[in-house]
């Protein structure tokens, strides 16, 4: 299965192009936190109302510098998205030093504390664990403990992993996790072909490894609807026979 993720950077989005490409799901950026505090992605309302894909969810871009606590960021995210979508909410944790922030590694201790606060607040309010978005370098990161080196994210493994890895064509290493639920394998997809507005040439593409882990509890993968073949010279009786056989197969 192929999913995309979409935010204001994709511009006004043409969802039909994604449908035509066979995309089955999308994560929409709902909120984030930065120098001005918590904010809503200004495309979220439009994207969430227009997205026709069967699987959809939302994510929050995490402020690891501590301008807002993890719990406060999570509450803002949940207030923004409400009950939108059938995919679990996502905490997007990545280094943003290329845009003027301090390096994530320089504040890792406090970042981990507040990220765990975000995750726990989500679980407290939603009753299930969120998805965690990390790059491979973070999933395999280790730190020294009194009992030896352990994975830095060992306390987050209840969260399904959405891992970003653009360099390997094989399954990426997942470190603290046994496996991943979703893999963002490129940030250089053909954006215009998938629905980006002109001037936004790239889009993130994701391969799904475990859809059930990504869905909110109580949501199940629906059986595919069986559509009978259409042949223009069928008689009415033949059409009815085909529909009847399809119905019997679908309802087994």
C-alpha positions in Angstrom: 0.0 0.0 0.0 1.1 3.5 -0.7 0.4 6.5 1.5 1.4 10.1 1.2 1.7 12.9 3.7 0.5 16.4 3.0 0.8 19.9 4.5 0.8 23.5 3.5 4.0 22.9 1.5 2.1 20.9 -1.0 -0.1 23.8 -1.9 -3.8 23.5 -2.9 -4.0 19.7 -3.4 -5.7 17.8 -6.2 -6.7 14.6 -4.4 -8.0 13.0 -7.6 -4.5 12.7 -8.9 -3.5 10.7 -5.8 -6.5 8.5 -6.3 -5.5 7.9 -9.9 -2.0 6.9 -8.7 -3.5 4.3 -6.5 -2.7 6.0 -3.2 -4.9 4.6 -0.4 -4.0 6.8 2.6 -2.6 10.1 3.8 -1.4 11.8 6.9 -2.2 15.5 7.0 -0.2 18.0 9.0 -2.6 19.4 11.5 -0.4 21.4 13.9 3.1 22.1 15.0 5.0 24.2 17.5 7.8 26.7 16.8 9.1 30.1 17.7 5.6 31.6 18.0 4.3 28.6 20.0 1.6 26.2 18.9 0.1 26.7 15.4 -2.4 25.1 13.0 -1.3 24.2 9.5 -3.4 26.5 7.5 -4.1 23.8 4.9 -5.4 21.3 7.4 -9.0 22.3 7.4 -9.3 22.3 3.6 -7.3 19.0 3.2 -9.2 17.2 6.0 -12.5 18.1 4.5 -11.6 17.2 0.9 -9.4 14.1 1.3 -11.3 11.2 -0.3 -8.8 8.4 0.6 -10.1 5.5 2.6 -7.3 5.8 5.3 -6.4 9.2 6.7 -4.9 10.7 9.8 -3.0 13.7 11.1 0.3 14.6 12.6 2.0 17.2 14.9 5.4 18.7 14.2 7.1 18.6 17.6 9.0 21.5 19.2 11.9 19.8 21.0 13.3 23.1 22.1 10.7 23.4 24.9 8.8 26.6 23.9 5.7 24.6 24.9 5.6 21.4 27.0 4.9 18.1 25.3 1.6 17.8 27.1 0.6 21.3 26.0 1.5 20.6 22.4 -0.5 17.3 22.5 -3.6 19.0 23.9 -3.4 21.6 21.1 -3.0 18.9 18.5 -6.1 17.0 19.8 -8.2 20.2 20.0 -7.2 20.8 16.4 -8.0 17.4 14.9 -11.0 16.3 17.1 -12.1 12.9 15.9 -10.7 13.3 12.4 -9.6 10.2 10.5 -9.3 6.5 11.2 -5.5 6.4 11.6 -3.8 7.1 15.0 -2.4 10.5 15.6 1.3 11.0 14.9 4.1 12.7 16.8 6.6 13.9 14.2 10.0 14.3 15.9 12.9 15.4 13.7 15.9 17.6 13.8 15.1 21.2 12.6 18.5 22.8 12.9 18.5 23.5 9.2 15.8 26.1 9.9 17.4 27.9 12.8 16.7 25.6 15.7 19.4 24.2 17.9 20.5 20.7 17.1 18.2 18.0 18.5 21.2 16.1 19.8 22.2 19.1 22.0 18.9 19.0 23.9 18.1 15.3 23.6 17.5 14.8 27.4 14.8 17.4 27.6 13.4 16.6 24.2 12.9 12.9 25.2 11.2 14.0 28.4 8.8 16.3 26.6 8.2 13.8 23.8 7.2 11.2 26.3 4.9 13.8 27.9 3.2 14.2 24.5 2.8 10.5 24.1 1.4 9.9 27.5 -1.0 12.9 27.2 -2.3 11.4 23.9 -2.8 8.0 25.6 -4.5 9.6 28.5 -7.0 11.4 26.3 -7.4 8.8 23.5 -6.9 5.5 25.2 -4.4 4.2 22.6 -0.8 4.9 21.7 0.1 7.4 18.9 2.3 6.7 16.0 5.9 8.0 16.3 7.7 9.4 13.2 11.5 9.2 13.4 14.3 8.8 11.0 16.5 5.7 11.1 19.3 7.6 12.9 17.1 8.2 15.8 15.5 4.8 16.0 19.0 3.2 16.4 20.4 5.9 18.7 21.7 4.5 22.0 22.6 6.1 25.3 24.6 4.9 28.3 22.6 3.7 31.3 23.7 2.2 34.6 23.2 -1.3 33.1 25.0 -0.5 29.8 24.0 1.0 26.4 20.3 0.9 25.6 18.3 2.4 22.8 17.3 6.0 23.5 13.7 5.3 22.4 13.2 2.1 24.4 10.4 3.8 26.3 8.4 4.5 23.2 8.1 1.1 21.7 4.3 0.8 22.4 4.0 3.4 19.6 3.8 2.1 16.1 6.9 3.2 14.2 6.8 5.3 11.0 10.4 5.5 9.9 12.0 7.8 7.4 14.9 6.3 5.4 15.8 7.6 2.0 19.1 5.8 1.3 18.2 2.1 1.4 16.1 0.0 -0.9 15.9 -2.7 1.7 13.8 -2.7 4.9 15.5 -0.1 7.2 16.9 -1.0 10.6 14.4 -0.2 13.3 16.6 -0.1 16.4 14.4 -0.1 19.5 11.5 -1.5 17.5 11.2 -5.0 16.2 9.8 -3.7 12.9 8.2 -0.7 11.4 4.5 0.0 10.5 5.2 2.6 7.8 8.3 3.5 5.8 8.8 6.9 4.3 11.2 5.8 1.6 11.5 9.1 -0.4 10.9 12.8 0.0 11.4 13.2 -3.8 8.2 11.7 -5.2 6.7 13.4 -8.3 4.6 15.9 -6.5 2.7 17.2 -9.6 1.7 13.7 -10.5 0.3 13.0 -7.1 -1.6 16.3 -6.7 0.7 19.1 -5.6 0.1 22.6 -7.0 2.5 23.9 -9.6 5.8 25.0 -8.0 5.7 22.2 -5.5 7.6 19.5 -7.3 8.2 16.9 -4.5 6.1 14.8 -2.3 6.8 12.2 0.5 5.9 8.6 -0.4 5.3 5.9 2.2 5.0 2.1 2.0 2.8 0.4 4.6 4.0 -2.7 6.4 1.3 -3.1 9.1 -1.9 -1.2 8.5 -3.6 -2.7 11.5 -1.0 -1.1 13.8 -1.7 2.3 12.3 -5.5 2.2 12.6 -7.3 3.5 15.7 -8.5 0.6 17.9 -11.9 -0.7 16.8 -11.2 0.2 13.1 -10.7 -2.8 10.9 -9.6 -3.1 7.3 -12.7 -3.5 5.2 -13.0 -6.4 2.7 -12.6 -5.1 -0.9 -15.8 -4.6 -2.8 -16.0 -7.1 -5.7 -17.0 -5.3 -8.9 -18.1 -7.6 -11.7 -16.5 -7.2 -15.1 -18.4 -5.0 -17.6 -18.9 -6.3 -21.1 -21.1 -4.2 -23.4 -22.8 -7.1 -25.2 -24.1 -8.9 -22.1 -27.8 -9.7 -22.0 -29.7 -8.5 -19.0 -29.9 -12.0 -17.6 -26.1 -12.5 -17.9 -25.6 -9.2 -16.0 -27.9 -10.4 -13.3 -26.1 -13.8 -13.1 -22.7 -12.0 -12.8 -24.0 -9.7 -10.0 -25.5 -12.7 -8.2 -22.2 -14.6 -8.3 -20.3 -11.6 -7.1 -22.7 -11.1 -4.2 -22.4 -14.7 -3.1 -18.6 -14.5 -3.1 -18.6 -11.2 -1.2 -21.0 -12.4 1.5 -19.2 -15.7 2.3 
